[in-house]
Amino acid sequence: MKLSIIIPVYNVEKTFRRCIDSVLSQGIDNYEILIIDDGSTDNSGNLADKAASLNNNIKVFHKPNGGLSDARNYGISRSTGDYITFVDSDDFVENNTYAKLMPILDGHKEYDILEYPVLQNPGCKNERMFNPGTTVYDNALDWLSTNGLEHCWAWNKIYRKELFSNVRFPKGKIYEDVYNIASLIKLNPVIATTDKGMYNYCWNKSGIAAKEALNGLTSLLEAQISLTKELNLNTREKRWHRLYLNMLTSQLYSYRKTGKILLWPQRIQIKSYAGNKDWIKAVMLNLFGLKLSCKIFKLISRQ
């Protein structure tokens, strides 16, 4: 049971060694590492070639810059494993994580996706742990309705490669993970979660997500709306109220920046969500409606 580990690389010479060393410290034998140098202009490509010269499990591909989705797709097309996983080159994986995860897949051939914990911003003041626990979702929509939209990242999961037979990451899209998870959920995979292993996500201040946050989260809202439409979700059903609340948050920040409303208006159940701020948003939405809530948020929040 071979694992293909796909690592897109673009101008990450400062973090490349940490990333590749972590992937080489996984305690497994039957694997391949596909490093996709996506047109780097720094020393990243040379570092990748050097790593490959020292380890036969590493394959390096140099290609013109096409973006993260294009690099991942390039790796998918050239992978030979039964399972694939993704690692961003400014992140790292805790030692022996795959040694803990692959036996789970080996013992449960019915699992199509295995999701594992994430430590966000390791070593920083805002360090935060995400642990999905141990659950099996025979219906992928049940995983999504259990706050799945909040952790639909591509990199803390191992996938059966067959899922990508006709699925690829959308080129030119920000928050490509959201679009991709929608395409995968349409296949109704069996999704299992575990508390074993750890992916370390390191916030990049100059990265795409950081720039988008400054731009008002409009692209995230567009991706979230696309997911609900592709999966034909009725967000007025109670099981999707948390998902709608996530979209509402994106809409509030998007409106503050653009003055445009993309989300449809509706009411949601008043209950304890992730915290007091979310509860306040739900109350405000039900009292004032979507348009006025956006205006109030813009007025009272910092520009």
Secondary structure, 3 states (H helix, E strand, C coil): CCEEEEEEECCCCCCHHHHHHHHCCCCCCCEEEEEEEECCCCCHHHHHHHHHHHCCCEEEEEECCCCHHHHHHHHHHHCCCCEEEECCCCCEECCCHHHHHHHHHHHCCCCCEEECCEEECCCCCCCEEECCCCEEECCHHHHHHCCHHHHCCCCCEEEEHHHHCCCCCCCCCCCHHHHHHHHHHCCCCCEEECCCCCEEECCCCCCHHHHHHHCCCHHHHHHHHHHHHHCCCCCCCHHHHHHHHHHHHHHHHHHHHHCCCCCCCCCCCCCCCCCHHHHHHHHHHHHHHHHHHHHHHHHHCCC
